[in-house]
Amino acid sequence: MSFESMAPHEGNLETFSLATRRVIRFSVGFLVIVLLTTALVLAGASAIQSGAADPNSPGTQAGLTLGLTTLGLLTMVCLVGLVISTVVWIVSAHKVSPSGPGAVGYGGLFATLLLISLSYIVPMTILVADVLRVSGWAALIAGVVLTRGRIRRETGRPDLGGRRRSLLQSDDWDASKWDPEVHRDIERRGRPGE
């Protein structure tokens, strides 16, 4: 996306909007992968405990290894994307608003970092770890959404950070806005077939 045709403040707002959407999307991707990993681990553990799957079977070992490796790789992609998007979000928030993300935004980021880090560092059951990860995700989303709301109020742009406008709008087809002289000339000559 090129911001050369925009005023500097508008370009910063667009960067903030894009970064907000990406932080939310990467965090939702992270949440989905965490829940899929939990489901896979719990399904594998219950199948092994019930005797439906043999833990020494190459098929069971390969299935769990392949599944968990794939989900681990996707988790890393989401985390790297989330870190990069969050850094861009913080920088662009500071360019848009003097207080940047503010206490709520930084509080959500701190809570997210603390809860998700604890879920990977401290030994605990997978369900407790997932509760911490989901809580961290909720803190991040709350901080980002509340910060977006505050910056929307400060800038007066209710669409900030929401869905992007489509490329063409109905006003784009109004020739009088393109060039009023051409429009007057068209009106003076009349329409074809008149």
VMD Tcl script that draws the C-alpha trace (Angstrom):
set ca {
  {0.00 0.00 0.00}
  {1.40 3.39 -0.96}
  {0.81 6.41 1.23}
  {2.56 8.98 -1.01}
  {-0.70 10.67 -2.01}
  {-1.86 11.06 1.62}
  {-1.05 13.68 4.18}
  {1.47 12.36 6.74}
  {-1.17 12.16 9.46}
  {-3.50 10.16 7.19}
  {-0.70 7.74 6.29}
  {-0.04 7.17 9.99}
  {-3.74 6.49 10.55}
  {-3.78 3.96 7.72}
  {-0.67 2.26 9.12}
  {-2.32 2.13 12.54}
  {-5.49 0.66 10.99}
  {-3.55 -1.99 9.11}
  {-1.44 -2.88 12.15}
  {-4.56 -3.12 14.33}
  {-6.20 -5.54 11.92}
  {-3.04 -7.65 11.68}
  {-2.54 -7.85 15.44}
  {-6.11 -9.08 15.80}
  {-5.79 -11.56 12.93}
  {-2.48 -13.04 14.09}
  {-3.77 -13.30 17.65}
  {-6.91 -15.11 16.47}
  {-4.67 -17.45 14.44}
  {-2.60 -18.09 17.57}
  {-5.74 -18.84 19.59}
  {-7.06 -21.30 16.99}
  {-3.71 -23.12 16.87}
  {-3.52 -23.29 20.67}
  {-6.99 -24.82 20.79}
  {-6.18 -27.28 17.99}
  {-2.99 -28.33 19.78}
  {-4.90 -28.91 22.98}
  {-7.53 -30.94 21.16}
  {-4.87 -33.07 19.46}
  {-2.97 -33.71 22.70}
  {-6.12 -34.54 24.66}
  {-7.46 -36.79 21.88}
  {-4.13 -38.61 21.65}
  {-3.84 -38.99 25.41}
  {-7.40 -40.28 25.79}
  {-6.93 -42.71 22.88}
  {-3.76 -44.06 24.46}
  {-5.35 -44.31 27.93}
  {-8.47 -46.06 26.60}
  {-6.37 -48.51 24.62}
  {-7.70 -47.38 21.24}
  {-4.19 -46.40 20.22}
  {-0.94 -48.18 21.00}
  {1.71 -45.69 22.20}
  {4.47 -47.91 20.77}
  {2.85 -48.08 17.34}
  {4.78 -46.23 14.62}
  {1.48 -44.90 13.26}
  {0.49 -43.33 16.58}
  {3.93 -41.87 17.13}
  {4.17 -40.55 13.57}
  {0.67 -39.06 13.68}
  {1.24 -37.23 16.93}
  {4.73 -36.13 15.90}
  {3.57 -34.84 12.52}
  {0.51 -33.12 13.95}
  {2.32 -31.46 16.82}
  {5.26 -30.44 14.63}
  {2.93 -28.81 12.11}
  {1.00 -27.01 14.81}
  {4.28 -25.94 16.46}
  {5.50 -24.46 13.17}
  {2.20 -22.63 12.68}
  {2.43 -21.35 16.26}
  {5.88 -19.92 15.55}
  {4.63 -18.24 12.36}
  {1.74 -16.69 14.27}
  {3.96 -15.57 17.12}
  {6.53 -13.97 14.81}
  {3.75 -12.26 12.84}
  {2.13 -11.16 16.09}
  {5.37 -9.70 17.46}
  {6.09 -7.79 14.25}
  {2.51 -6.55 13.96}
  {2.50 -5.49 17.61}
  {5.72 -3.50 17.23}
  {4.30 -1.75 14.16}
  {1.04 -1.16 16.06}
  {2.88 0.45 19.01}
  {5.00 2.70 16.77}
  {2.04 3.76 14.63}
  {-0.07 4.40 17.75}
  {2.63 6.79 18.97}
  {2.61 8.57 15.60}
  {-1.19 8.97 15.73}
  {-1.66 9.81 19.41}
  {0.76 11.47 21.85}
  {0.06 8.82 24.49}
  {0.47 5.95 22.02}
  {-1.41 2.83 23.09}
  {-1.87 4.33 26.56}
  {-2.15 2.46 29.84}
  {-4.84 0.11 28.53}
  {-2.85 -0.87 25.44}
  {0.40 -1.35 27.32}
  {-1.45 -3.13 30.15}
  {-2.96 -5.57 27.67}
  {0.45 -6.19 26.10}
  {2.10 -6.72 29.49}
  {-0.66 -9.10 30.65}
  {-0.41 -11.01 27.37}
  {3.35 -11.35 27.60}
  {3.18 -12.43 31.24}
  {0.35 -14.97 30.85}
  {1.56 -16.57 27.64}
  {5.17 -16.74 28.90}
  {4.04 -18.38 32.14}
  {2.02 -20.93 30.18}
  {5.19 -22.08 28.39}
  {7.69 -21.74 31.25}
  {5.94 -23.02 34.37}
  {5.21 -26.77 34.41}
  {1.43 -27.30 34.47}
  {-1.29 -29.33 32.83}
  {-2.23 -28.48 29.29}
  {-5.66 -27.25 30.33}
  {-4.22 -24.78 32.85}
  {-1.67 -23.63 30.27}
  {-4.46 -23.09 27.76}
  {-6.47 -21.07 30.26}
  {-3.42 -18.82 30.68}
  {-2.94 -18.54 26.91}
  {-6.60 -17.74 26.27}
  {-6.52 -15.17 29.09}
  {-3.43 -13.61 27.52}
  {-5.18 -13.54 24.16}
  {-8.23 -11.85 25.71}
  {-6.00 -9.25 27.39}
  {-4.29 -8.48 24.07}
  {-7.56 -8.16 22.16}
  {-9.07 -5.99 24.91}
  {-6.04 -3.67 24.93}
  {-5.97 -3.34 21.13}
  {-9.73 -2.80 20.78}
  {-9.92 -0.28 23.64}
  {-6.91 1.61 22.26}
  {-8.48 1.64 18.79}
  {-11.69 3.02 20.31}
  {-9.81 5.81 22.10}
  {-7.89 6.77 18.97}
  {-11.12 6.69 16.94}
  {-12.60 9.22 19.36}
  {-9.44 11.38 19.30}
  {-9.26 11.46 15.49}
  {-12.98 11.50 14.78}
  {-12.65 8.53 12.41}
  {-15.19 5.84 13.32}
  {-13.87 3.54 10.55}
  {-10.30 3.49 11.91}
  {-8.99 -0.05 12.23}
  {-12.17 -1.55 10.83}
  {-12.84 -3.03 7.45}
  {-11.21 -1.30 4.52}
  {-13.33 0.55 2.02}
  {-13.76 -1.06 -1.32}
  {-11.62 0.41 -4.04}
  {-14.52 1.92 -5.97}
  {-17.29 3.92 -4.36}
  {-20.56 5.13 -5.88}
  {-19.22 8.70 -5.85}
  {-16.38 7.60 -8.14}
  {-18.86 7.33 -11.00}
  {-19.97 10.96 -10.66}
  {-18.23 12.70 -13.58}
  {-18.97 16.16 -12.16}
  {-16.50 15.46 -9.36}
  {-13.75 14.46 -11.77}
  {-13.75 17.61 -13.85}
  {-16.58 20.15 -13.62}
  {-15.70 21.66 -17.04}
  {-16.07 18.30 -18.77}
  {-19.35 17.75 -16.95}
  {-20.70 21.16 -18.09}
  {-19.61 20.38 -21.64}
  {-21.42 17.00 -21.54}
  {-24.57 18.66 -20.18}
  {-24.37 21.40 -22.86}
  {-24.04 18.90 -25.72}
  {-26.70 16.58 -24.36}
  {-26.73 12.84 -24.17}
  {-26.39 10.62 -27.24}
  {-29.76 9.73 -28.66}
  {-31.47 12.89 -27.37}
}
mol new
graphics top color blue
foreach p $ca { graphics top sphere $p radius 0.5 }
foreach p [lrange $ca 0 end-1] q [lrange $ca 1 end] { graphics top cylinder $p $q radius 0.2 }
display resetview
